[in-house]
Amino acid sequence: MWCGIDFGTTNCSLSFIEERQGLILPYTHILSPHLDSKILPNVVLFSPYGEVFVGYEALEERRKRSQKGEDFYFLDYYKPYLDEPNLRQTFSLPEKKGLVVERTLFPEKPEKEDLLRATGAVFKKLLHSLPPKILKSISGFVIGVPTLFSHLAKYRIIHSLVRGGVLSSYRQAIQRVKFVPEPVAAAMVVSPQYDRESNMLVFDFGGGSLDLALLKCIPNEEGYLFPDSELALGGLPIAGHYIDQKIFHEIIQKDDRYQRFSRFLSEYDKIIHLEQVETIKKRLSYEESVEDQVGQVSFVIHQKRLEALFRPELQKIEDTILSLLARSGFRPKDIHHVVMVGGSSVIPWVQKRIELIFPHVAEKNQILFGNKGDSKEPNREFPSEERRLTTISEGLALYPYKEKKSSHFFGG
């Protein structure tokens, strides 16, 4: 049995396959039983005494230690650094008169050692949450990666798995690990009914990156589409965390009231305020405007203001999509289905831009979201946040079964 692991920038999830009455069904494991959650926040806290906390435990430890003024090292949104060749390095240089001075290169980045420890700790936490019987039956891992991930990033993941004891050797890693582009995995799950071949664009807009896949899909025996071959991959380093930071810097921090108040804030307070901005952004996915407090300052933020603020990014997204299509000799009118997954895919002004690029797809209600066959129809609710965030891991678990039916090998 293969296990699908969505090692996301913001959250992680883990799925495997259950066979019921001859059907192959993906099952997403509950990672935090006390919260009944299938999502594990991809955050790690290191204490000065060598303790390592992952996920919700790391968030709780950060809160406690910040209140007590205790030291700790907290890593979040670190996944993109796996793709960075230059990480923080500290070394000593001899100066005149026998003095030795410490110099640090790339101080804003984590050290390689901490990056590998954090990655290994998260994978170990995910797998140790499984019952021993299921863990023993797993023959391999299908790990989702962004479309722009390099071989260096994949090597570092493998290295962290071996160092963390998840795998016994690099030889075993070659046999038991597959890397699959995240948008390809999403297409394994979101399977609309269609009676002929389809050109499908998968738009995976998560916390760390926008990942795009142009796929040729064919109907199976039951009439549901599944990916047959990969035509093109692309993406941008723009997604949910980037949006949160820009809202925080351009709207919150530039407000005169907040500037007067922020002089008395700790770094932890600013982190909490950035997380409050993320909550406001989520509410604006369903409300025209939101009135809320960030710290002690009240703000009213409207959807239209955010749409204007992110107009340059929307243009970059459109240009990237058109470039991806052009590389395969396609135009927007050649696309039959668009699949939108990821936590940021419900942002209204993002959806509006996709509808403008593919008006014929929108008219036929073939813009699909994170549920099987779920289309954007009037009065139909979007999948729950947890459902959107587990689509990738379910697709990864299905990948080895559906790959056998495809005529081409998928990238990754």
TAQUIKA-V333440 format. One line per field, one symbol per residue. ss: DSSP state (H for helix, E for strand, L for the rest). psi: psi as a letter, one per 20 degrees, with the letter a starting at -180 (. if undefined). burial: b if it has 24 or more other ideal C-beta (glycine too) atoms within 12 Angstrom, else e. A space follows every 50 residues. Layout:
ss->???
psi->???
burial->???
This chain:
ss->LEEEEEELLLEEEEEEEEEELLEEEEEELLLEHHHLELLEELEEEEELLL LEEELHHHHHHHHHHHHHLLLEEEEELLHHHHHLLLLEEEEEEELHHHLE EEEEELLLLLEHHHHHHHHHHHHHHHHHLLLHHHHHHLLEEEEEELLLLL HHHHHHHHHHHHHLLLLLLHHHHHHHEEEEEHHHHHHHHLLLELLLLEEE EEEEELLLLEEEEEEEEEELLLLEEEEEEEEEEEEELLLHHHHHHHHHHH HHLLLHHHHHHHLLLLHHHHHHHHHHHHHHHHHLLLLLEEEEEELLEEEE EEHHHHHHHLHHHHHHHHHHHHHHHHHLLLLHHHLLEEEEELHHHHLHHH HHHHHHHLHHHHHLLLEELLLLLLELLLLLLLLLHHHHHHHHHHHHHHHH HHHLLLLLLLLL
psi->pqpponmrhgqqrpqrppopliqopqppqohnhhilpjpopmqppprijj qpqqchhggghggghghikqqropprkighihjphorppprpppaqkjqp ppqpqlhiqrqgghghggghhggggghiiqqhgghhipirpoppqqhjpr hgghghggghgghijhqhrhghghhipppppghghhihgnnqpqjrqqop ppnonbhhqppqpoqpqqqahijqqqphqphqqaaqlpbghggghhgggh gghiphghghhihjqrhgghghhhhhhggggghiiiqhqpprpocjppqo pqghghghhkghhhhggghgghggghhjkqrhiiphqpporqhjijpgig gghghhhmhhgghjlkoqajqojprnqpjpqqqrghghiigghghhhhgh ghhhiqiqpqr.
burial->bbbbbbbbbbbbbbbbbeeeeeebebbbbebbeeeebbbbbbbbbbeeee ebbbbbbbbebbeebeeeeeebbbbbbbbbbbbeeebeeeeeeeeeeeee eeeeeeeebbbbebbbbbbbbbbbbbbebbeeeeeeebebbbbbbbbbbe eebbbbbbbbbbbbebbeeeeebeebbbbbbbbbbbbbbbbbebeeebbb bbbbbbbbbbbbbbbbbbeeeeebbbbbbbbbbbbbbbbbbbbbbbbbee bbbebeebeeebeeeeeeebbebbbbbbebbbbbbeeeebebebbebebe bebeebeebbeebbeebbebbbebbeebebebeebbbbbbbbbbbbbbbb bbbbbebbeebbeeebbbbbbbbbbbeeeeebbebbbbbbbbbbbbbbbb bbbeebeeebbb
